[in-house]
Amino acid sequence: MALPSQKQLQYWGIFAVVFAVLLYALGDVLAPFIIGGAIAYLLDPIADRLEAWGLSRAMATVVITISGILIFILLFLLVVPTLIGQLGQLISQIGQIVENLPETWTRIKASLAERFTFIDAEGDFLEQQMANLGAAIQSRSGEVVTTLLNSAQGIINVIVLVVIVPVVTFYLLLDWDRMVAQIDDMLPRDHQETVRDLGRQIDRTLASFIRGQGTVCLVLGTYYAIALMLAGLNFGLIVGFIAGLISFIPYVGALVGGVLAIGLALFQWWGGTEMVDGQSVEAATNWLRIGIVAAIFMAGQFFEGNILTPNLVGQSVGLHPVWLILALSVFGSLFGFVGMLVAVPVAAVIGVVARFLIAEYKSGQLYKGHIGKDS
């Protein structure tokens, strides 16, 4: 005898509440396991492919683990030191930019006044606001940087992630197929096929978005980093890394990366006074270099929108950009870092379930009304 729908709804509601409470109470503890599970999910198709080539599941997991360790060591030796060095220099550079905001604004204002005489060259109010903004950011930046760099708890958390995540990933990847089979065996028999169908839709959505969008982020980050470094922009590697890392949020990666890169380009190549052989020389603004930096991000956006995303992510993901940003904002606000980790999977689940409920509603009597009865 099947449970009434109202009773089933109560059980699922209790499950959702328990899940939210555990996520809120154990967020920091669950983070390594969530990250490990996400990595195992991403690597499962590779393990399946290696099994199809004749390797056992255990051997496939070992091959993937050793390859991952080698790649991590290679990145740590070649990229991470440069990345950390540029990040430290960037923080120092931002501090100098903030400190020099009033002077920079005075130079920009004088330059604009020479070219466009109709512009109010005084701008006392805006200049005062720029000075206030610089003073406010400068007063807080030292405190924030000191807290980030000297936080013993943050260092411990990083160590825990580095140690626990690979172990969790290894065991989850090793037992992934068996765990999926056990979950499938526990599905309620009255709704087994429906749940399986929803699960397949969720898997397709996550696979298209996470695996596809992860590849897009990797390609864009590599492109931005190499292109900006070749263009001669200081901190091009760290700017490209940041832009690629947050490119999974539609338009945000290009916007943040573009603003940061163009801002640094303006600071680096804006005309000013330089000391050459002990003499003060007036340097012209290098608009060509600044334009190249802007063109790099414009080309990246064209490449992403017309080639990468259509081919790697596809058009049937079902995660609208606004829905994705809302999920990241809400879960990040409620559950912190771990909330942002689970935001995309939960958004995918809610999206698939919502489409299923809408389809059920449209096929039911409540939607069809008298027309459904007559037909």
ZALUMBA-643279 format. One record per residue (C-alpha): residue in three letters; chain; x, z negated, y. Coordinates in pm, 1 decimal, always signed. Example, Ala and Ser with C-alpha at 12.3 -4.5 7.8 and 13.67 -1.06 7.14 Angstrom:
BEGIN
+------+-------+----------+----------+----------+
: resn : chain :       c1 :       c3 :       c2 :
+------+-------+----------+----------+----------+
:  ALA :     A :  +1230.0 :   -780.0 :   -450.0 :
:  SER :     A :  +1367.0 :   -714.0 :   -106.0 :
+------+-------+----------+----------+----------+
***
This chain:
BEGIN
+------+-------+----------+----------+----------+
: resn : chain :       c1 :       c3 :       c2 :
+------+-------+----------+----------+----------+
:  MET :     A :     +0.0 :     +0.0 :     +0.0 :
:  ALA :     A :   +149.7 :   +107.6 :   +334.7 :
:  LEU :     A :   +188.3 :   -136.1 :   +620.8 :
:  PRO :     A :    -51.7 :    -81.5 :   +914.1 :
:  SER :     A :    +97.8 :   +109.2 :  +1206.6 :
:  GLN :     A :    +58.7 :   -194.1 :  +1433.2 :
:  LYS :     A :   +260.8 :   -411.1 :  +1194.9 :
:  GLN :     A :   +532.5 :   -145.7 :  +1164.7 :
:  LEU :     A :   +550.2 :   -122.1 :  +1543.5 :
:  GLN :     A :   +598.9 :   -498.9 :  +1562.4 :
:  TYR :     A :   +886.0 :   -487.7 :  +1313.9 :
:  TRP :     A :  +1060.6 :   -205.1 :  +1497.8 :
:  GLY :     A :  +1008.2 :   -386.9 :  +1828.5 :
:  ILE :     A :  +1168.8 :   -701.0 :  +1686.9 :
:  PHE :     A :  +1460.8 :   -491.9 :  +1562.5 :
:  ALA :     A :  +1510.1 :   -338.8 :  +1908.3 :
:  VAL :     A :  +1505.3 :   -682.2 :  +2076.3 :
:  VAL :     A :  +1755.8 :   -826.3 :  +1826.1 :
:  PHE :     A :  +1981.4 :   -524.3 :  +1878.9 :
:  ALA :     A :  +1973.0 :   -567.9 :  +2258.1 :
:  VAL :     A :  +2041.9 :   -943.4 :  +2234.9 :
:  LEU :     A :  +2338.1 :   -891.8 :  +2001.2 :
:  LEU :     A :  +2473.0 :   -618.2 :  +2224.8 :
:  TYR :     A :  +2448.8 :   -845.8 :  +2528.1 :
:  ALA :     A :  +2589.3 :  -1157.0 :  +2358.5 :
:  LEU :     A :  +2864.7 :   -997.5 :  +2149.6 :
:  GLY :     A :  +2957.6 :   -699.9 :  +2366.9 :
:  ASP :     A :  +3331.7 :   -770.9 :  +2387.3 :
:  VAL :     A :  +3351.4 :   -851.1 :  +2016.8 :
:  LEU :     A :  +3160.2 :   -538.0 :  +1913.3 :
:  ALA :     A :  +3359.3 :   -296.8 :  +2132.6 :
:  PRO :     A :  +3643.6 :   -226.7 :  +1881.0 :
:  PHE :     A :  +3392.1 :   -172.6 :  +1601.3 :
:  ILE :     A :  +3176.7 :    +61.7 :  +1810.5 :
:  ILE :     A :  +3483.8 :   +261.9 :  +1913.1 :
:  GLY :     A :  +3604.0 :   +271.6 :  +1553.1 :
:  GLY :     A :  +3263.0 :   +386.6 :  +1434.4 :
:  ALA :     A :  +3251.5 :   +659.6 :  +1698.5 :
:  ILE :     A :  +3597.8 :   +786.8 :  +1599.2 :
:  ALA :     A :  +3501.9 :   +780.8 :  +1230.6 :
:  TYR :     A :  +3187.7 :   +980.1 :  +1311.5 :
:  LEU :     A :  +3394.9 :  +1237.4 :  +1499.7 :
:  LEU :     A :  +3649.5 :  +1268.5 :  +1217.8 :
:  ASP :     A :  +3400.6 :  +1282.3 :   +928.9 :
:  PRO :     A :  +3364.3 :  +1665.5 :   +939.7 :
:  ILE :     A :  +3743.9 :  +1697.1 :   +912.1 :
:  ALA :     A :  +3744.9 :  +1464.6 :   +610.0 :
:  ASP :     A :  +3462.7 :  +1667.2 :   +453.7 :
:  ARG :     A :  +3660.6 :  +1986.2 :   +509.4 :
:  LEU :     A :  +3970.3 :  +1836.6 :   +345.3 :
:  GLU :     A :  +3754.2 :  +1726.4 :    +51.1 :
:  ALA :     A :  +3626.1 :  +2082.5 :    +19.1 :
:  TRP :     A :  +3990.2 :  +2194.8 :     -4.6 :
:  GLY :     A :  +4041.7 :  +1969.8 :   -307.7 :
:  LEU :     A :  +4157.6 :  +1635.1 :   -165.9 :
:  SER :     A :  +3989.8 :  +1309.4 :   -260.3 :
:  ARG :     A :  +3811.9 :  +1110.1 :     +9.1 :
:  ALA :     A :  +4088.1 :   +849.3 :     +8.6 :
:  MET :     A :  +4364.4 :  +1110.8 :    +38.2 :
:  ALA :     A :  +4174.6 :  +1294.6 :   +313.9 :
:  THR :     A :  +4142.8 :   +967.0 :   +506.4 :
:  VAL :     A :  +4513.8 :   +894.2 :   +462.5 :
:  VAL :     A :  +4608.8 :  +1244.2 :   +585.2 :
:  ILE :     A :  +4386.4 :  +1208.4 :   +893.1 :
:  THR :     A :  +4521.9 :   +858.9 :   +965.1 :
:  ILE :     A :  +4887.3 :   +965.2 :   +939.1 :
:  SER :     A :  +4820.1 :  +1270.5 :  +1157.9 :
:  GLY :     A :  +4643.3 :  +1050.2 :  +1414.1 :
:  ILE :     A :  +4933.9 :   +803.2 :  +1420.0 :
:  LEU :     A :  +5187.8 :  +1083.8 :  +1470.0 :
:  ILE :     A :  +4981.8 :  +1234.8 :  +1753.1 :
:  PHE :     A :  +4945.3 :   +891.0 :  +1914.6 :
:  ILE :     A :  +5322.3 :   +826.8 :  +1893.3 :
:  LEU :     A :  +5395.0 :  +1171.4 :  +2037.4 :
:  LEU :     A :  +5155.6 :  +1115.2 :  +2326.8 :
:  PHE :     A :  +5289.6 :   +764.6 :  +2383.5 :
:  LEU :     A :  +5647.9 :   +889.6 :  +2404.1 :
:  LEU :     A :  +5587.8 :  +1206.1 :  +2607.9 :
:  VAL :     A :  +5275.3 :  +1157.2 :  +2818.6 :
:  VAL :     A :  +5187.5 :   +789.8 :  +2856.0 :
:  PRO :     A :  +5506.0 :   +681.3 :  +3044.1 :
:  THR :     A :  +5457.7 :   +962.6 :  +3296.9 :
:  LEU :     A :  +5087.3 :   +882.1 :  +3320.0 :
:  ILE :     A :  +5150.5 :   +512.6 :  +3385.2 :
:  GLY :     A :  +5428.0 :   +591.4 :  +3633.4 :
:  GLN :     A :  +5208.2 :   +831.7 :  +3828.2 :
:  LEU :     A :  +4920.9 :   +582.5 :  +3819.8 :
:  GLY :     A :  +5139.4 :   +313.7 :  +3977.5 :
:  GLN :     A :  +5265.5 :   +557.4 :  +4240.0 :
:  LEU :     A :  +4908.7 :   +675.2 :  +4304.9 :
:  ILE :     A :  +4791.6 :   +318.1 :  +4366.9 :
:  SER :     A :  +5081.4 :   +271.0 :  +4609.3 :
:  GLN :     A :  +5005.8 :   +607.3 :  +4773.4 :
:  ILE :     A :  +4638.8 :   +517.9 :  +4816.4 :
:  GLY :     A :  +4746.8 :   +193.5 :  +4981.1 :
:  GLN :     A :  +4960.3 :   +390.0 :  +5227.3 :
:  ILE :     A :  +4676.9 :   +635.5 :  +5293.6 :
:  VAL :     A :  +4437.7 :   +350.2 :  +5365.8 :
:  GLU :     A :  +4691.9 :   +183.3 :  +5591.2 :
:  ASN :     A :  +4745.5 :   +504.7 :  +5785.9 :
:  LEU :     A :  +4377.5 :   +601.0 :  +5816.2 :
:  PRO :     A :  +4354.5 :   +536.6 :  +6192.6 :
:  GLU :     A :  +4673.0 :   +733.8 :  +6261.5 :
:  THR :     A :  +4564.6 :  +1016.2 :  +6028.1 :
:  TRP :     A :  +4226.4 :  +1036.6 :  +6199.2 :
:  THR :     A :  +4397.2 :  +1054.8 :  +6539.1 :
:  ARG :     A :  +4609.5 :  +1349.5 :  +6420.3 :
:  ILE :     A :  +4309.2 :  +1530.0 :  +6271.5 :
:  LYS :     A :  +4107.3 :  +1469.6 :  +6587.3 :
:  ALA :     A :  +4386.1 :  +1607.0 :  +6808.0 :
:  SER :     A :  +4422.2 :  +1913.7 :  +6584.0 :
:  LEU :     A :  +4046.7 :  +1980.5 :  +6592.4 :
:  ALA :     A :  +4035.4 :  +1932.2 :  +6967.4 :
:  GLU :     A :  +4303.4 :  +2201.1 :  +7012.3 :
:  ARG :     A :  +4116.9 :  +2453.5 :  +6796.9 :
:  PHE :     A :  +3759.3 :  +2367.1 :  +6891.9 :
:  THR :     A :  +3735.2 :  +2257.3 :  +7253.8 :
:  PHE :     A :  +3360.6 :  +2193.7 :  +7232.4 :
:  ILE :     A :  +3412.0 :  +1905.7 :  +6987.2 :
:  ASP :     A :  +3406.4 :  +1557.1 :  +7136.4 :
:  ALA :     A :  +3769.4 :  +1456.4 :  +7113.4 :
:  GLU :     A :  +3703.2 :  +1092.3 :  +7185.2 :
:  GLY :     A :  +3497.3 :   +995.7 :  +6882.7 :
:  ASP :     A :  +3544.2 :   +626.8 :  +6955.5 :
:  PHE :     A :  +3266.9 :   +514.3 :  +6723.5 :
:  LEU :     A :  +3390.6 :   +718.0 :  +6425.2 :
:  GLU :     A :  +3747.9 :   +615.8 :  +6490.0 :
:  GLN :     A :  +3647.0 :   +249.7 :  +6496.3 :
:  GLN :     A :  +3456.9 :   +292.5 :  +6169.0 :
:  MET :     A :  +3759.9 :   +457.6 :  +6008.3 :
:  ALA :     A :  +3976.6 :   +167.2 :  +6121.3 :
:  ASN :     A :  +3725.6 :    -85.7 :  +5987.9 :
:  LEU :     A :  +3703.3 :   +100.3 :  +5657.2 :
:  GLY :     A :  +4079.7 :   +107.3 :  +5623.0 :
:  ALA :     A :  +4109.4 :   -262.4 :  +5700.4 :
:  ALA :     A :  +3833.3 :   -352.6 :  +5453.0 :
:  ILE :     A :  +3977.5 :   -147.2 :  +5167.8 :
:  GLN :     A :  +4329.9 :   -265.3 :  +5239.1 :
:  SER :     A :  +4225.2 :   -630.3 :  +5236.3 :
:  ARG :     A :  +4061.0 :   -589.6 :  +4895.7 :
:  SER :     A :  +4296.1 :   -341.2 :  +4728.5 :
:  GLY :     A :  +4580.0 :   -586.1 :  +4681.4 :
:  GLU :     A :  +4351.1 :   -841.7 :  +4521.9 :
:  VAL :     A :  +4196.5 :   -585.0 :  +4286.2 :
:  VAL :     A :  +4531.6 :   -436.9 :  +4178.5 :
:  THR :     A :  +4681.3 :   -783.0 :  +4123.9 :
:  THR :     A :  +4383.8 :   -887.3 :  +3913.6 :
:  LEU :     A :  +4401.6 :   -574.1 :  +3700.3 :
:  LEU :     A :  +4774.3 :   -589.4 :  +3641.9 :
:  ASN :     A :  +4809.5 :   -962.8 :  +3587.8 :
:  SER :     A :  +4501.3 :  -1029.2 :  +3378.2 :
:  ALA :     A :  +4619.3 :  -1183.9 :  +3052.6 :
:  GLN :     A :  +4273.4 :  -1138.8 :  +2906.2 :
:  GLY :     A :  +4284.3 :   -766.7 :  +2980.9 :
:  ILE :     A :  +4621.2 :   -732.8 :  +2805.9 :
:  ILE :     A :  +4489.3 :   -921.5 :  +2503.7 :
:  ASN :     A :  +4182.7 :   -696.3 :  +2488.9 :
:  VAL :     A :  +4401.4 :   -385.1 :  +2495.1 :
:  ILE :     A :  +4616.9 :   -521.6 :  +2212.6 :
:  VAL :     A :  +4306.1 :   -605.3 :  +2010.7 :
:  LEU :     A :  +4173.2 :   -252.2 :  +2061.3 :
:  VAL :     A :  +4503.3 :    -93.2 :  +1959.7 :
:  VAL :     A :  +4525.5 :   -305.7 :  +1643.3 :
:  ILE :     A :  +4162.4 :   -331.4 :  +1529.2 :
:  VAL :     A :  +4024.6 :    +13.4 :  +1615.6 :
:  PRO :     A :  +4255.1 :   +208.8 :  +1376.0 :
:  VAL :     A :  +4178.9 :    -35.3 :  +1091.2 :
:  VAL :     A :  +3802.5 :    -14.8 :  +1149.1 :
:  THR :     A :  +3821.0 :   +364.1 :  +1178.7 :
:  PHE :     A :  +4014.2 :   +394.8 :   +851.3 :
:  TYR :     A :  +3768.6 :   +191.7 :   +643.7 :
:  LEU :     A :  +3457.2 :   +342.7 :   +802.7 :
:  LEU :     A :  +3590.7 :   +695.9 :   +752.4 :
:  LEU :     A :  +3679.2 :   +613.7 :   +390.8 :
:  ASP :     A :  +3327.2 :   +485.6 :   +312.9 :
:  TRP :     A :  +3127.0 :   +705.1 :   +552.7 :
:  ASP :     A :  +2942.2 :   +913.8 :   +294.9 :
:  ARG :     A :  +2865.1 :   +609.3 :    +81.6 :
:  MET :     A :  +2726.9 :   +418.0 :   +383.2 :
:  VAL :     A :  +2506.2 :   +712.8 :   +480.0 :
:  ALA :     A :  +2375.1 :   +730.2 :   +122.1 :
:  GLN :     A :  +2298.1 :   +356.1 :   +123.8 :
:  ILE :     A :  +2112.9 :   +382.3 :   +453.9 :
:  ASP :     A :  +1915.7 :   +678.3 :   +319.6 :
:  ASP :     A :  +1825.6 :   +473.6 :    +10.0 :
:  MET :     A :  +1683.8 :   +193.6 :   +228.8 :
:  LEU :     A :  +1449.4 :   +417.7 :   +427.3 :
:  PRO :     A :  +1078.8 :   +325.7 :   +399.9 :
:  ARG :     A :   +929.6 :   +557.1 :   +139.5 :
:  ASP :     A :   +615.6 :   +633.3 :   +340.2 :
:  HIS :     A :   +822.5 :   +779.6 :   +624.8 :
:  GLN :     A :  +1137.8 :   +889.9 :   +441.0 :
:  GLU :     A :  +1116.4 :  +1260.6 :   +519.0 :
:  THR :     A :  +1016.3 :  +1199.7 :   +880.5 :
:  VAL :     A :  +1306.5 :   +959.9 :   +935.7 :
:  ARG :     A :  +1547.0 :  +1199.5 :   +765.1 :
:  ASP :     A :  +1430.8 :  +1483.4 :   +989.2 :
:  LEU :     A :  +1472.8 :  +1265.3 :  +1298.8 :
:  GLY :     A :  +1816.0 :  +1160.0 :  +1173.7 :
:  ARG :     A :  +1921.6 :  +1522.3 :  +1134.5 :
:  GLN :     A :  +1803.4 :  +1599.8 :  +1487.5 :
:  ILE :     A :  +1992.4 :  +1299.2 :  +1625.4 :
:  ASP :     A :  +2304.6 :  +1403.9 :  +1434.5 :
:  ARG :     A :  +2283.1 :  +1758.1 :  +1572.1 :
:  THR :     A :  +2239.0 :  +1622.9 :  +1923.9 :
:  LEU :     A :  +2531.6 :  +1382.8 :  +1896.1 :
:  ALA :     A :  +2750.3 :  +1639.6 :  +1722.1 :
:  SER :     A :  +2678.7 :  +1899.8 :  +1986.8 :
:  PHE :     A :  +2731.0 :  +1659.3 :  +2273.1 :
:  ILE :     A :  +3006.3 :  +1421.4 :  +2162.0 :
:  ARG :     A :  +3219.2 :  +1658.4 :  +1958.1 :
:  GLY :     A :  +3153.5 :  +1957.0 :  +2181.5 :
:  GLN :     A :  +3173.4 :  +1770.1 :  +2510.2 :
:  GLY :     A :  +3481.8 :  +1581.4 :  +2389.9 :
:  THR :     A :  +3654.4 :  +1914.4 :  +2333.2 :
:  VAL :     A :  +3543.0 :  +2030.5 :  +2678.3 :
:  CYS :     A :  +3688.0 :  +1713.8 :  +2836.7 :
:  LEU :     A :  +4017.3 :  +1763.4 :  +2651.3 :
:  VAL :     A :  +4046.9 :  +2128.5 :  +2752.8 :
:  LEU :     A :  +3950.8 :  +2062.3 :  +3116.2 :
:  GLY :     A :  +4181.2 :  +1760.9 :  +3145.7 :
:  THR :     A :  +4473.6 :  +1961.6 :  +3008.5 :
:  TYR :     A :  +4394.3 :  +2255.6 :  +3237.3 :
:  TYR :     A :  +4360.5 :  +2041.5 :  +3551.3 :
:  ALA :     A :  +4677.6 :  +1842.8 :  +3476.5 :
:  ILE :     A :  +4896.2 :  +2148.1 :  +3406.7 :
:  ALA :     A :  +4751.7 :  +2356.6 :  +3691.9 :
:  LEU :     A :  +4786.3 :  +2078.5 :  +3950.1 :
:  MET :     A :  +5141.5 :  +2002.6 :  +3840.1 :
:  LEU :     A :  +5234.5 :  +2372.4 :  +3863.8 :
:  ALA :     A :  +5074.0 :  +2382.5 :  +4210.1 :
:  GLY :     A :  +5316.5 :  +2110.4 :  +4314.9 :
:  LEU :     A :  +5058.2 :  +1837.3 :  +4376.1 :
:  ASN :     A :  +5192.4 :  +1485.7 :  +4348.9 :
:  PHE :     A :  +5015.7 :  +1283.9 :  +4076.8 :
:  GLY :     A :  +4871.1 :  +1606.0 :  +3929.5 :
:  LEU :     A :  +4889.3 :  +1461.7 :  +3576.2 :
:  ILE :     A :  +4688.6 :  +1147.7 :  +3653.5 :
:  VAL :     A :  +4432.4 :  +1341.0 :  +3862.6 :
:  GLY :     A :  +4383.3 :  +1592.2 :  +3580.1 :
:  PHE :     A :  +4349.6 :  +1306.1 :  +3329.3 :
:  ILE :     A :  +4082.5 :  +1135.5 :  +3540.8 :
:  ALA :     A :  +3891.8 :  +1459.7 :  +3601.3 :
:  GLY :     A :  +3895.6 :  +1549.5 :  +3231.8 :
:  LEU :     A :  +3806.0 :  +1198.0 :  +3117.2 :
:  ILE :     A :  +3482.9 :  +1181.6 :  +3318.9 :
:  SER :     A :  +3385.0 :  +1546.9 :  +3277.4 :
:  PHE :     A :  +3128.7 :  +1445.4 :  +3014.8 :
:  ILE :     A :  +2910.2 :  +1334.5 :  +3307.7 :
:  PRO :     A :  +2778.9 :  +1663.1 :  +3452.0 :
:  TYR :     A :  +2939.9 :  +1758.2 :  +3784.5 :
:  VAL :     A :  +3088.4 :  +1408.7 :  +3832.1 :
:  GLY :     A :  +3427.3 :  +1492.6 :  +3679.0 :
:  ALA :     A :  +3478.0 :  +1798.0 :  +3897.6 :
:  LEU :     A :  +3344.7 :  +1618.2 :  +4206.6 :
:  VAL :     A :  +3560.4 :  +1306.3 :  +4169.6 :
:  GLY :     A :  +3866.6 :  +1500.2 :  +4055.8 :
:  GLY :     A :  +3822.1 :  +1763.4 :  +4324.3 :
:  VAL :     A :  +3780.3 :  +1510.9 :  +4606.0 :
:  LEU :     A :  +4079.6 :  +1310.6 :  +4484.1 :
:  ALA :     A :  +4300.3 :  +1619.2 :  +4439.9 :
:  ILE :     A :  +4205.7 :  +1780.1 :  +4771.4 :
:  GLY :     A :  +4247.7 :  +1446.2 :  +4949.0 :
:  LEU :     A :  +4598.0 :  +1408.1 :  +4805.2 :
:  ALA :     A :  +4673.0 :  +1771.6 :  +4891.1 :
:  LEU :     A :  +4567.8 :  +1713.6 :  +5252.3 :
:  PHE :     A :  +4786.9 :  +1404.5 :  +5269.1 :
:  GLN :     A :  +5082.0 :  +1585.5 :  +5109.3 :
:  TRP :     A :  +5068.9 :  +1916.6 :  +5295.5 :
:  TRP :     A :  +4903.1 :  +1830.9 :  +5625.7 :
:  GLY :     A :  +5126.8 :  +1911.8 :  +5919.0 :
:  GLY :     A :  +5322.3 :  +1636.2 :  +6087.5 :
:  THR :     A :  +5661.4 :  +1525.9 :  +6202.5 :
:  GLU :     A :  +5946.4 :  +1525.6 :  +5950.3 :
:  MET :     A :  +6310.1 :  +1418.3 :  +5978.8 :
:  VAL :     A :  +6551.1 :  +1699.4 :  +5888.6 :
:  ASP :     A :  +6925.2 :  +1636.3 :  +5931.8 :
:  GLY :     A :  +6853.7 :  +1350.1 :  +6166.0 :
:  GLN :     A :  +6628.0 :  +1556.2 :  +6389.7 :
:  SER :     A :  +6250.4 :  +1539.6 :  +6431.6 :
:  VAL :     A :  +6088.7 :  +1866.4 :  +6320.4 :
:  GLU :     A :  +5721.0 :  +1956.9 :  +6347.5 :
:  ALA :     A :  +5590.5 :  +2084.0 :  +6009.1 :
:  ALA :     A :  +5288.9 :  +2313.9 :  +5989.6 :
:  THR :     A :  +4990.3 :  +2246.4 :  +5767.2 :
:  ASN :     A :  +5027.9 :  +2430.9 :  +5436.6 :
:  TRP :     A :  +4675.3 :  +2565.4 :  +5401.9 :
:  LEU :     A :  +4780.2 :  +2793.6 :  +5114.2 :
:  ARG :     A :  +4876.9 :  +2499.9 :  +4889.9 :
:  ILE :     A :  +4561.2 :  +2310.0 :  +4983.8 :
:  GLY :     A :  +4351.7 :  +2618.8 :  +4908.8 :
:  ILE :     A :  +4523.1 :  +2660.4 :  +4569.4 :
:  VAL :     A :  +4426.2 :  +2303.8 :  +4472.4 :
:  ALA :     A :  +4065.0 :  +2369.3 :  +4572.8 :
:  ALA :     A :  +4067.7 :  +2701.4 :  +4383.4 :
:  ILE :     A :  +4190.9 :  +2524.9 :  +4068.6 :
:  PHE :     A :  +3877.8 :  +2309.0 :  +4058.4 :
:  MET :     A :  +3650.0 :  +2599.9 :  +4145.1 :
:  ALA :     A :  +3799.8 :  +2803.4 :  +3859.4 :
:  GLY :     A :  +3766.5 :  +2500.7 :  +3629.0 :
:  GLN :     A :  +3396.8 :  +2468.3 :  +3710.7 :
:  PHE :     A :  +3337.7 :  +2840.6 :  +3649.5 :
:  PHE :     A :  +3530.0 :  +2823.7 :  +3321.8 :
:  GLU :     A :  +3336.6 :  +2515.4 :  +3208.9 :
:  GLY :     A :  +2990.8 :  +2637.7 :  +3306.0 :
:  ASN :     A :  +3021.3 :  +2994.4 :  +3173.8 :
:  ILE :     A :  +3257.4 :  +2968.3 :  +2875.9 :
:  LEU :     A :  +3334.6 :  +2616.3 :  +2751.4 :
:  THR :     A :  +2998.9 :  +2439.2 :  +2765.6 :
:  PRO :     A :  +2781.8 :  +2729.1 :  +2636.0 :
:  ASN :     A :  +3015.3 :  +2788.6 :  +2340.4 :
:  LEU :     A :  +3126.0 :  +2435.0 :  +2250.6 :
:  VAL :     A :  +2825.4 :  +2224.3 :  +2349.0 :
:  GLY :     A :  +2540.0 :  +2474.4 :  +2340.2 :
:  GLN :     A :  +2211.8 :  +2483.6 :  +2525.8 :
:  SER :     A :  +1999.9 :  +2284.0 :  +2278.6 :
:  VAL :     A :  +2166.1 :  +1943.9 :  +2310.1 :
:  GLY :     A :  +1855.4 :  +1783.9 :  +2456.8 :
:  LEU :     A :  +2039.2 :  +1542.7 :  +2688.0 :
:  HIS :     A :  +1938.8 :  +1623.7 :  +3044.2 :
:  PRO :     A :  +2212.5 :  +1537.7 :  +3298.6 :
:  VAL :     A :  +1981.2 :  +1303.5 :  +3491.7 :
:  TRP :     A :  +1877.2 :  +1126.7 :  +3169.7 :
:  LEU :     A :  +2242.8 :  +1089.9 :  +3069.0 :
:  ILE :     A :  +2349.0 :   +947.2 :  +3405.5 :
:  LEU :     A :  +2051.6 :   +707.8 :  +3401.0 :
:  ALA :     A :  +2142.4 :   +588.1 :  +3049.4 :
:  LEU :     A :  +2506.2 :   +531.2 :  +3146.3 :
:  SER :     A :  +2404.2 :   +344.0 :  +3461.8 :
:  VAL :     A :  +2143.4 :   +123.2 :  +3293.9 :
:  PHE :     A :  +2343.2 :    +35.9 :  +2983.5 :
:  GLY :     A :  +2662.4 :    -10.9 :  +3184.0 :
:  SER :     A :  +2482.9 :   -248.5 :  +3420.1 :
:  LEU :     A :  +2315.1 :   -447.4 :  +3140.4 :
:  PHE :     A :  +2588.9 :   -456.9 :  +2876.9 :
:  GLY :     A :  +2910.6 :   -367.7 :  +3060.2 :
:  PHE :     A :  +3178.5 :   -156.3 :  +2893.2 :
:  VAL :     A :  +3022.1 :   -169.7 :  +2547.6 :
:  GLY :     A :  +2692.0 :    -59.3 :  +2701.2 :
:  MET :     A :  +2854.5 :   +257.9 :  +2828.6 :
:  LEU :     A :  +2993.9 :   +318.2 :  +2478.5 :
:  VAL :     A :  +2649.0 :   +312.0 :  +2318.6 :
:  ALA :     A :  +2465.8 :   +477.5 :  +2610.4 :
:  VAL :     A :  +2503.6 :   +835.3 :  +2483.1 :
:  PRO :     A :  +2399.3 :   +765.5 :  +2120.2 :
:  VAL :     A :  +2103.8 :   +552.9 :  +2232.5 :
:  ALA :     A :  +2004.0 :   +819.4 :  +2486.7 :
:  ALA :     A :  +2016.4 :  +1080.9 :  +2210.1 :
:  VAL :     A :  +1802.5 :   +863.2 :  +1980.5 :
:  ILE :     A :  +1546.0 :   +793.8 :  +2252.3 :
:  GLY :     A :  +1536.4 :  +1162.3 :  +2346.1 :
:  VAL :     A :  +1474.6 :  +1276.2 :  +1987.7 :
:  VAL :     A :  +1212.1 :  +1007.0 :  +1925.0 :
:  ALA :     A :  +1041.7 :  +1087.6 :  +2256.3 :
:  ARG :     A :  +1017.5 :  +1457.1 :  +2164.2 :
:  PHE :     A :   +878.0 :  +1361.2 :  +1823.4 :
:  LEU :     A :   +614.2 :  +1133.1 :  +1979.5 :
:  ILE :     A :   +516.5 :  +1403.4 :  +2228.6 :
:  ALA :     A :   +474.6 :  +1653.2 :  +1943.2 :
:  GLU :     A :   +261.9 :  +1401.4 :  +1750.4 :
:  TYR :     A :    +53.9 :  +1333.7 :  +2060.9 :
:  LYS :     A :     -8.6 :  +1704.2 :  +2119.1 :
:  SER :     A :   -120.0 :  +1750.5 :  +1759.0 :
:  GLY :     A :   -355.1 :  +1451.8 :  +1771.1 :
:  GLN :     A :   -714.6 :  +1404.4 :  +1876.8 :
:  LEU :     A :   -623.5 :  +1212.0 :  +2191.7 :
:  TYR :     A :   -460.0 :  +1524.3 :  +2338.0 :
:  LYS :     A :   -693.7 :  +1790.6 :  +2195.8 :
:  GLY :     A :  -1018.8 :  +1602.4 :  +2262.8 :
:  HIS :     A :  -1339.3 :  +1800.7 :  +2212.3 :
:  ILE :     A :  -1146.6 :  +2127.6 :  +2181.6 :
:  GLY :     A :   -974.4 :  +1991.9 :  +1872.1 :
:  LYS :     A :  -1306.9 :  +1888.1 :  +1721.8 :
:  ASP :     A :  -1469.9 :  +2225.8 :  +1787.9 :
:  SER :     A :  -1183.0 :  +2418.0 :  +1635.9 :
+------+-------+----------+----------+----------+
***
